């Protein structure tokens, strides 16, 4: 039984807690922002590429905006400062 469960957990569709952690998502978000040509990201695209719910992305942007690393340009766009 343990072997079957262990095999199921290693399936490619299974996401670990780390894969969806806020820390990892923030790191990926920052990489996307650093590599954007003009330092501006559209949040809908970020959600799609990261496979994360919009609420999680907004959590990230709220913290980064609070410590003045980004600013909101419009409703769905943020800019690196």
DSSP file (Angstrom, degrees, kcal/mol; ACC not computed):
  #  RESIDUE AA STRUCTURE BP1 BP2  ACC     N-H-->O    O-->H-N    N-H-->O    O-->H-N    TCO  KAPPA ALPHA  PHI   PSI    X-CA   Y-CA   Z-CA
    1    1 A X     >        0   0    0      0, 0.0     4,-2.2     0, 0.0     5,-0.2   0.000 360.0 360.0 360.0 -44.3    0.0    0.0    0.0
    2    2 A X  H  >  +     0   0    0      1,-0.2     4,-2.8     2,-0.2     5,-0.2   0.899 360.0  53.9 -58.4 -41.5    2.8    2.5    0.8
    3    3 A X  H  > S+     0   0    0      1,-0.2     4,-2.3     2,-0.2    -1,-0.2   0.901 108.0  49.0 -62.2 -42.3    4.4    1.8   -2.5
    4    4 A X  H  > S+     0   0    0      2,-0.2     4,-2.2     1,-0.2    -1,-0.2   0.928 113.4  46.2 -64.0 -44.3    1.2    2.6   -4.4
    5    5 A X  H  X S+     0   0    0     -4,-2.2     4,-2.1     1,-0.2    -2,-0.2   0.913 111.5  52.2 -64.0 -42.5    0.8    5.8   -2.5
    6    6 A X  H  X S+     0   0    0     -4,-2.8     4,-0.9     1,-0.2    -1,-0.2   0.899 110.3  48.3 -61.0 -41.7    4.4    6.7   -3.0
    7    7 A X  H  < S+     0   0    0     -4,-2.3     3,-0.4     1,-0.2     4,-0.2   0.884 109.8  52.7 -65.8 -38.7    4.1    6.2   -6.8
    8    8 A X  H >< S+     0   0    0     -4,-2.2     3,-1.3     1,-0.2    -2,-0.2   0.880 105.9  53.8 -64.8 -37.7    0.9    8.3   -6.9
    9    9 A X  H 3< S+     0   0    0     -4,-2.1    -1,-0.2     1,-0.3    -2,-0.2   0.751 104.2  55.7 -69.6 -22.9    2.6   11.1   -5.2
   10   10 A X  T 3< S+     0   0    0     -4,-0.9    -1,-0.3    -3,-0.4    -2,-0.2   0.421  79.1 121.8 -89.6   1.8    5.4   11.1   -7.8
   11   11 A X  S X  S-     0   0    0     -3,-1.3     3,-1.5    -4,-0.2    -3,-0.0  -0.329  74.2-119.3 -61.6 147.2    3.0   11.5  -10.7
   12   12 A X  T 3  S+     0   0    0      1,-0.3    -1,-0.1     3,-0.0    -3,-0.0   0.752 110.9  58.7 -63.5 -23.9    3.6   14.6  -12.8
   13   13 A X  T 3  S+     0   0    0      2,-0.1     2,-0.4     0, 0.0    -1,-0.3   0.634  84.6  98.1 -80.6 -11.9    0.2   16.1  -12.0
   14   14 A X    <   -     0   0    0     -3,-1.5     2,-0.5    -6,-0.2    -5,-0.0  -0.619  60.3-157.8 -80.2 130.4    0.9   16.1   -8.3
   15   15 A X        -     0   0    0     -2,-0.4     2,-0.1     3,-0.0    -2,-0.1  -0.918   8.3-141.1-108.7 131.6    2.0   19.4   -6.8
   16   16 A X     >  -     0   0    0     -2,-0.5     4,-0.9     1,-0.1     5,-0.1  -0.348  29.1-105.6 -81.1 169.9    3.9   19.5   -3.6
   17   17 A X  T >4 S+     0   0    0      1,-0.2     3,-0.6     2,-0.2     4,-0.1   0.870 121.7  55.5 -62.9 -35.8    3.3   22.2   -1.0
   18   18 A X  G >4 S+     0   0    0      1,-0.2     3,-1.5     2,-0.2     6,-0.3   0.886  99.2  60.7 -65.1 -37.9    6.6   23.8   -2.0
   19   19 A X  G 34 S+     0   0    0      1,-0.3    -1,-0.2     5,-0.1    -2,-0.2   0.787 114.7  34.5 -60.7 -27.4    5.5   24.1   -5.6
   20   20 A X  G << S+     0   0    0     -4,-0.9    -1,-0.3    -3,-0.6    -2,-0.2   0.214  90.3 131.0-111.2  14.1    2.6   26.3   -4.6
   21   21 A X    <>  -     0   0    0     -3,-1.5     4,-2.3     1,-0.1     5,-0.2  -0.324  64.5-126.4 -70.2 151.4    4.3   28.1   -1.7
   22   22 A X  H  > S+     0   0    0      1,-0.2     4,-2.4     2,-0.2     5,-0.2   0.849 109.6  56.5 -64.8 -35.2    4.2   31.9   -1.6
   23   23 A X  H  > S+     0   0    0      2,-0.2     4,-2.1     1,-0.2    -1,-0.2   0.926 109.6  43.9 -62.9 -45.7    8.0   32.1   -1.3
   24   24 A X  H  > S+     0   0    0     -6,-0.3     4,-2.4     2,-0.2    -2,-0.2   0.913 113.9  50.3 -67.0 -42.6    8.5   30.2   -4.5
   25   25 A X  H  X S+     0   0    0     -4,-2.3     4,-2.6     1,-0.2    -2,-0.2   0.891 110.2  51.0 -62.3 -38.9    5.8   32.1   -6.3
   26   26 A X  H  X S+     0   0    0     -4,-2.4     4,-2.6     2,-0.2    -1,-0.2   0.905 109.6  50.1 -64.9 -41.4    7.3   35.4   -5.2
   27   27 A X  H  X S+     0   0    0     -4,-2.1     4,-2.0     2,-0.2    -2,-0.2   0.920 113.2  45.2 -62.4 -44.5   10.7   34.3   -6.5
   28   28 A X  H  X S+     0   0    0     -4,-2.4     4,-2.3     2,-0.2    -2,-0.2   0.891 112.1  52.7 -66.1 -39.4    9.2   33.4   -9.9
   29   29 A X  H  X S+     0   0    0     -4,-2.6     4,-2.3     2,-0.2    -2,-0.2   0.929 109.3  48.9 -61.0 -46.3    7.3   36.6   -9.9
   30   30 A X  H  X S+     0   0    0     -4,-2.6     4,-2.7     1,-0.2    -1,-0.2   0.885 110.0  51.8 -62.7 -39.4   10.5   38.6   -9.3
   31   31 A X  H  X S+     0   0    0     -4,-2.0     4,-1.9     2,-0.2    -1,-0.2   0.914 109.9  49.0 -62.9 -42.3   12.3   36.8  -12.0
   32   32 A X  H  X S+     0   0    0     -4,-2.3     4,-0.5     1,-0.2    -2,-0.2   0.906 112.5  48.4 -62.5 -40.8    9.5   37.5  -14.5
   33   33 A X  H >< S+     0   0    0     -4,-2.3     3,-0.8     1,-0.2    -2,-0.2   0.908 110.5  50.6 -66.9 -42.6    9.6   41.2  -13.4
   34   34 A X  H 3< S+     0   0    0     -4,-2.7    -1,-0.2     1,-0.2    -2,-0.2   0.848 114.0  45.2 -63.1 -34.5   13.4   41.4  -13.8
   35   35 A X  H 3< S+     0   0    0     -4,-1.9     2,-0.3    -5,-0.2    -1,-0.2   0.441  84.8 110.0 -93.3  -0.1   13.3   39.9  -17.3
   36   36 A X  S X< S-     0   0    0     -3,-0.8     3,-0.8    -4,-0.5     5,-0.1  -0.585  74.3-127.4 -75.0 139.2   10.4   42.0  -18.6
   37   37 A X  T 3  S+     0   0    0     -2,-0.3    -1,-0.1     1,-0.3    -4,-0.0   0.832 103.8  23.5 -59.2 -36.7   11.7   44.4  -21.2
   38   38 A X  T 3  S-     0   0    0      2,-0.3    -1,-0.3    -3,-0.0     3,-0.1   0.295 109.9-107.1-113.9   9.6   10.2   47.5  -19.6
   39   39 A X  S <  S+     0   0    0     -3,-0.8    41,-2.7     1,-0.3     2,-0.4   0.680  84.0 119.3  73.5  17.8    9.9   46.4  -16.0
   40   40 A X  E     -A   79   0A   0     39,-0.2     2,-0.4    37,-0.0    -2,-0.3  -0.949  42.1-170.1-119.7 136.1    6.1   46.1  -16.3
   41   41 A X  E     -A   78   0A   0     37,-2.4    37,-2.1    -2,-0.4     2,-0.6  -0.958  21.0-135.9-124.3 143.6    4.0   43.0  -15.9
   42   42 A X  E  >  -A   77   0A   0     -2,-0.4     4,-1.9    35,-0.2     3,-0.5  -0.879  17.9-145.6 -93.2 124.0    0.4   42.3  -16.7
   43   43 A X  H  > S+     0   0    0     33,-3.1     4,-2.4    -2,-0.6     5,-0.2   0.793  95.3  58.6 -66.1 -30.3   -1.0   40.3  -13.7
   44   44 A X  H  > S+     0   0    0     32,-0.4     4,-1.8     2,-0.2    -1,-0.2   0.897 108.2  47.0 -64.8 -38.3   -3.4   38.2  -15.8
   45   45 A X  H  > S+     0   0    0     -3,-0.5     4,-2.8     2,-0.2     5,-0.2   0.896 110.3  53.2 -68.1 -40.5   -0.4   36.9  -17.8
   46   46 A X  H  X S+     0   0    0     -4,-1.9     4,-2.7     1,-0.2     5,-0.3   0.932 108.2  50.0 -59.7 -46.9    1.6   36.3  -14.6
   47   47 A X  H  X>S+     0   0    0     -4,-2.4     5,-1.4     1,-0.2     4,-1.3   0.910 113.0  47.3 -58.3 -43.0   -1.3   34.2  -13.1
   48   48 A X  H  <5S+     0   0    0     -4,-1.8    -2,-0.2     2,-0.2    -1,-0.2   0.935 114.7  44.2 -65.4 -47.7   -1.4   32.2  -16.3
   49   49 A X  H  <5S+     0   0    0     -4,-2.8    -2,-0.2     1,-0.2    -1,-0.2   0.861 119.7  41.3 -68.8 -36.0    2.3   31.5  -16.6
   50   50 A X  H  <5S-     0   0    0     -4,-2.7    -1,-0.2    -5,-0.2    -2,-0.2   0.644 101.1-132.0 -85.5 -14.3    2.7   30.7  -12.9
   51   51 A X  T  <5 +     0   0    0     -4,-1.3     2,-0.3    -5,-0.3    -3,-0.2   0.857  61.0 137.7  65.5  34.0   -0.4   28.6  -12.8
   52   52 A X      < -     0   0    0     -5,-1.4    -1,-0.2    -6,-0.3    -2,-0.1  -0.835  60.2-103.0-114.5 149.0   -1.4   30.5   -9.6
   53   53 A X    >>  -     0   0    0     -2,-0.3     4,-1.6     1,-0.1     3,-0.6  -0.356  32.1-117.3 -65.6 150.4   -4.7   31.9   -8.5
   54   54 A X  H 3> S+     0   0    0      1,-0.2     4,-2.7     2,-0.2     5,-0.2   0.853 113.6  61.6 -57.3 -36.3   -5.1   35.7   -8.9
   55   55 A X  H 3> S+     0   0    0      1,-0.2     4,-2.0     2,-0.2    -1,-0.2   0.897 103.6  49.0 -58.8 -41.8   -5.5   36.0   -5.1
   56   56 A X  H <> S+     0   0    0     -3,-0.6     4,-1.8     2,-0.2    -1,-0.2   0.901 111.2  49.2 -65.7 -40.9   -2.0   34.6   -4.5
   57   57 A X  H  X S+     0   0    0     -4,-1.6     4,-2.6     1,-0.2    -2,-0.2   0.898 110.1  51.4 -66.0 -39.7   -0.5   37.0   -7.1
   58   58 A X  H  X S+     0   0    0     -4,-2.7     4,-2.6     2,-0.2    -1,-0.2   0.867 105.3  56.3 -65.3 -35.1   -2.3   39.9   -5.5
   59   59 A X  H  X S+     0   0    0     -4,-2.0     4,-1.7    -5,-0.2    -1,-0.2   0.931 110.0  46.2 -58.1 -44.7   -0.8   38.8   -2.1
   60   60 A X  H  X S+     0   0    0     -4,-1.8     4,-2.5     1,-0.2     5,-0.2   0.940 113.1  47.6 -63.5 -48.9    2.6   39.0   -3.6
   61   61 A X  H  X S+     0   0    0     -4,-2.6     4,-2.5     1,-0.2     5,-0.2   0.872 108.6  55.1 -64.5 -36.3    2.0   42.4   -5.3
   62   62 A X  H  X S+     0   0    0     -4,-2.6     4,-1.9     2,-0.2    -1,-0.2   0.908 111.4  43.9 -63.3 -41.0    0.6   43.9   -2.1
   63   63 A X  H  X S+     0   0    0     -4,-1.7     4,-1.7     2,-0.2    -2,-0.2   0.941 115.1  47.5 -68.7 -46.9    3.6   43.0   -0.1
   64   64 A X  H  <>S+     0   0    0     -4,-2.5     5,-3.0     1,-0.2     6,-1.0   0.853 113.3  49.0 -64.7 -33.7    6.1   44.2   -2.7
   65   65 A X  H ><5S+     0   0    0     -4,-2.5     3,-1.4    -5,-0.2    -1,-0.2   0.883 107.2  56.3 -70.0 -37.9    4.1   47.4   -3.1
   66   66 A X  H 3<5S+     0   0    0     -4,-1.9    -2,-0.2     1,-0.3    -1,-0.2   0.829 110.5  43.1 -63.1 -33.4    4.2   47.9    0.7
   67   67 A X  T 3<5S-     0   0    0     -4,-1.7    -1,-0.3    -5,-0.1    -2,-0.2   0.217 117.9-115.1 -98.8  15.1    8.0   47.7    0.8
   68   68 A X  T < 5S+     0   0    0     -3,-1.4    -3,-0.2     2,-0.2    -2,-0.1   0.834  80.4 121.9  59.0  43.1    8.2   49.9   -2.3
   69   69 A X  S   <S+     0   0    0     -5,-3.0    12,-2.9     1,-0.2     2,-0.3   0.666  79.7  17.9 -98.5 -24.4    9.7   47.5   -4.7
   70   70 A X  E     -B   80   0A   0     -6,-1.0     2,-0.3    10,-0.3    10,-0.2  -0.901  65.3-154.1-136.5 166.7    6.9   47.8   -7.2
   71   71 A X  E     -B   79   0A   0      8,-2.0     8,-2.8    -2,-0.3     2,-0.5  -0.982  27.2-109.8-139.0 154.1    4.0   50.2   -8.0
   72   72 A X  E     -B   78   0A   0     -2,-0.3     6,-0.3     6,-0.2     3,-0.1  -0.723  26.4-177.4 -83.9 124.0    0.7   49.7   -9.6
   73   73 A X  E    S-     0   0A   0      4,-2.1     2,-0.3    -2,-0.5     5,-0.2   0.838  71.2 -21.7 -85.9 -38.4    0.5   51.3  -13.0
   74   74 A X  E >  S-B   77   0A   0      3,-1.4     3,-0.8     1,-0.0    -1,-0.3  -0.832  91.4 -64.7-153.2-170.5   -3.1   50.4  -13.6
   75   75 A X  T 3  S+     0   0    0     -2,-0.3    -3,-0.0     1,-0.2    -2,-0.0   0.890 131.7  18.1 -55.2 -45.5   -5.6   47.8  -12.4
   76   76 A X  T 3  S+     0   0    0    -33,-0.0   -33,-3.1    -4,-0.0     2,-0.4   0.138 112.0  82.5-116.3  19.9   -3.7   44.8  -13.8
   77   77 A X  E <   -AB  42  74A   0     -3,-0.8    -4,-2.1   -35,-0.2    -3,-1.4  -0.984  49.6-174.7-129.6 136.4   -0.2   46.1  -14.4
   78   78 A X  E     -AB  41  72A   0    -37,-2.1   -37,-2.4    -2,-0.4     2,-0.4  -0.916  10.4-149.9-124.9 155.0    2.7   46.6  -12.0
   79   79 A X  E     -AB  40  71A   0     -8,-2.8    -8,-2.0    -2,-0.3   -39,-0.2  -0.982  18.1-121.0-129.6 137.3    6.1   48.2  -12.5
   80   80 A X  E       B   0  70A   0    -41,-2.7   -10,-0.3    -2,-0.4   -11,-0.1  -0.530 360.0 360.0 -69.9 135.1    9.4   47.4  -10.9
   81   81 A X              0   0    0    -12,-2.9   -11,-0.2    -2,-0.2    -1,-0.1   0.416 360.0 360.0 -99.5 360.0   10.9   50.5   -9.1
